[in-house]
Amino acid sequence: MIKLKTLLSEKFLGLGFGAGKVKEQQLPDASATDIMQGLDRDPATGRLRGSGMDIADEISNEKFGMDFDNLSSMNQDTVQQLINDTPSSTTKQFRLDQLKFDELTKIFPKHYNQIHFKRMQPDGNEGPYYKDALTFPNPNDASSVIGDMESFEDWKESTKRRFGNVTITLDPDAEERWNMVKVEDDKFSQDKKDSDQAKMDTLKSWGTSS
């Protein structure tokens, strides 16, 4: 349960360590762990209170017809996974034409900080090429390093030429780098799957799958 409580407090209540603490004089029976996690618990029932538990109960009732606390351990794990799969508040979506390189660097503050070199950019000005750049997916098993405005505009142009003004999902909090940028387009996804399958078929014909 601690894992779920931590997830709820951080993801849906916007709380982290040291934020939104429950004052001990307001909740005298609260444990030190609850106070540190910023959780509001009913001392009479032991149930979590507030929007975090409401969300868990809402999902539980929708899927299983009962509150979270009444679920089996297996079903609680299922609800936890559903919560974990819910896009975070930092996830943003853009149409390809709308997304600009400057906006990209703002959305990913942990990237685009280390300048490798400078070169002329599509706007006619000299701009930086970053070492700590993101990679954008392609409709095959490769990806494109988007280190500056020029590489970004090249990727946009080639993507739009094949798939149109597709939707791009950006998630700076994604655990894996390949989940930080996604192209939300069925044809793009299918072409990528077909490319992966073609590669596997070729490797098998060579007598290897690695």
Helices and strands as residue ranges (DSSP letters): H 2-11, H 32-37, E 40-41, E 48-49, H 51-64, G 68-70, H 73-85, E 92-95, H 101-107, E 115-120, E 126-130, E 134-137, E 143-146, H 149-163, E 167-170, G 177-179, E 181-184, H 186-205
